[in-house]
Amino acid sequence: MLVQRIDRREWRAHEKLPSIRQLALEMKVHRLTVFKAFQMLKQQNKVYVKDKTGYYVQSGIAPSEFADEPLVNAYPRQNLLSALQSAVVDYHLTQALIDPSLLPNQYFSAYVKKVFDLYPKVLSTYAPVEGDSELRESLARYFARTCGTYVSSEQLLITTGAQQAIHLVAQSFLKPRDTVMLERPSYSAAIDTFRGQGAHIVTVDITESGYDMDAVEAAMRTYKPRLFYINPTFHNPTGAVVPASQRKRLVELADRYRCLIIEDDTYPDIYFGSKPVPPVYTFDTAESVIYIRSFCKYVSPGLRIAAMICPPALMSTLVTAKSLADNGSPLLNQKIFLHYFESERLQQHFDKLRIALQIRKEVMEEELSRTDWQWVSPGGGLNLWVQLPAGQDVSRLLAAALERSVAFVPGSYFDPDNRASTHIRLSYSYLNESRLREGIRRLVEAGNGNS
Ligand SMILES: Cc1ncc(COP(=O)(O)O)c(C=O)c1O
């Protein structure tokens, strides 16, 4: 209906649309329905968001009798989380992203200059598809130093974020109806990627104590999944860390049942107490693990640098997939990252960042301690996984929170089985302390009116 109204030019180009609340009242629908419609219009490029003040009509929309019929219907794809993250609110608790003011911005212009001085033709050439050789060698040394593993730089593939690595895996190893095993809950965009590839999904639960390894074995034996995608260190969204004994057994099972493990390690350096246990790939002796390590979150999301450690037998398949995706990640980004990564500043940055994030986590926990909501305090990562008490309905809470300009992620977004959830994910990494306090206060107020 909104599409037709835009096509009918009810609002002119660049005119602000009425608020979600107004439209919901006017059209006698729930506010969430309007919110979803706005997200769809945004995806279809019919509206855009400006300065967080609201939704505006895009210019140059040609109305036609087929206005809402694309020339070719796309195969359905979704990215639930990113739709919610683009909601226009003042207090985003949806962003498992680090506050940009905590990142080393002040140094990057110097590194950009240094890179142009050292490699004047850096923008005049493609990078090798598998990644810059200097960066791959540097990362091989880094993994030897930090994980005690010998990894040849030939086994390293640089990707444009962990998200691309997950996508390359899905493209390379899955055909529709192949079985994929996922943790429940699981990182939402990974679920969407595997679903988008037509995979049949089976799940095993992950809790604060890791997996029930007998359940993992039973699932591998019964369903024979081609791969098991895991995020075992400061798991998103639960914050869980899978213990070393389970990591060891997991690689044994993977070898026995011929199931490829895809280990997504996006948060290992964000720990608040002791360092987490070594990655699953370090226990692997049978080349059963592809390891994905992102450096986006806490160095520079904008550079989009991640690395995969690939068993040699799988490397060429992944390099081909990478070449078909983008012919290699931008060389400039890789070189800027390399020079920062090799500097002493990286360690100093980590030390400060861990303290800043721990403080923010504690601020969030302090505010939530006034409620009967429950969570296990994570030893690292960016999120609290909060269990709401009986009587709190998550969608009603989200609607009430959006009305107070606060957004969080409902637990169901992380459920590969699409079951109803009484959990919500609150990220403490994006807002500063005072905004975090205010955001949580508003959320709790929304909850008080909701129960
Ligand atoms: C578990 C997990 N994997 C992958 C990603 C994507 O990371 P990147 O920015 O490296 O693409 C995220 C981002 O939230 C994540 O939480």
The ligand as a Tripos MOL2 file, in Angstrom:
@<TRIPOS>MOLECULE
LIG
   16    16     1     0     0
SMALL
NO_CHARGES

@<TRIPOS>ATOM
      1 C1         30.0630  -14.2940   14.5520 C.3       1 LIG1
      2 C2         30.2630  -13.2820   13.4770 C.ar      1 LIG1
      3 N1         30.8160  -13.6500   12.3330 N.ar      1 LIG1
      4 C3         31.0260  -12.7750   11.3380 C.ar      1 LIG1
      5 C4         30.6580  -11.4520   11.4600 C.ar      1 LIG1
      6 C5         30.9230  -10.5230   10.3160 C.3       1 LIG1
      7 O1         32.1470   -9.9460   10.5170 O.3       1 LIG1
      8 P1         32.9050   -9.0830    9.4110 P.3       1 LIG1
      9 O2         32.6800   -7.6540    9.7700 O.co2     1 LIG1
     10 O3         34.3270   -9.4980    9.5380 O.co2     1 LIG1
     11 O4         32.3400   -9.4240    8.0780 O.co2     1 LIG1
     12 C6         30.0650  -11.0240   12.6420 C.ar      1 LIG1
     13 C7         29.6240   -9.6410   12.7860 C.2       1 LIG1
     14 O5         28.8180   -9.3040   13.6420 O.2       1 LIG1
     15 C8         29.8730  -11.9580   13.6760 C.ar      1 LIG1
     16 O6         29.3190  -11.6050   14.8360 O.3       1 LIG1
@<TRIPOS>BOND
     1     1     2 1
     2     2     3 ar
     3     2    15 ar
     4     3     4 ar
     5     4     5 ar
     6     5     6 1
     7     5    12 ar
     8     6     7 1
     9     7     8 1
    10     8     9 2
    11     8    10 1
    12     8    11 1
    13    12    13 1
    14    12    15 ar
    15    13    14 2
    16    15    16 1
@<TRIPOS>SUBSTRUCTURE
     1 LIG1         1 GROUP 0 **** ****
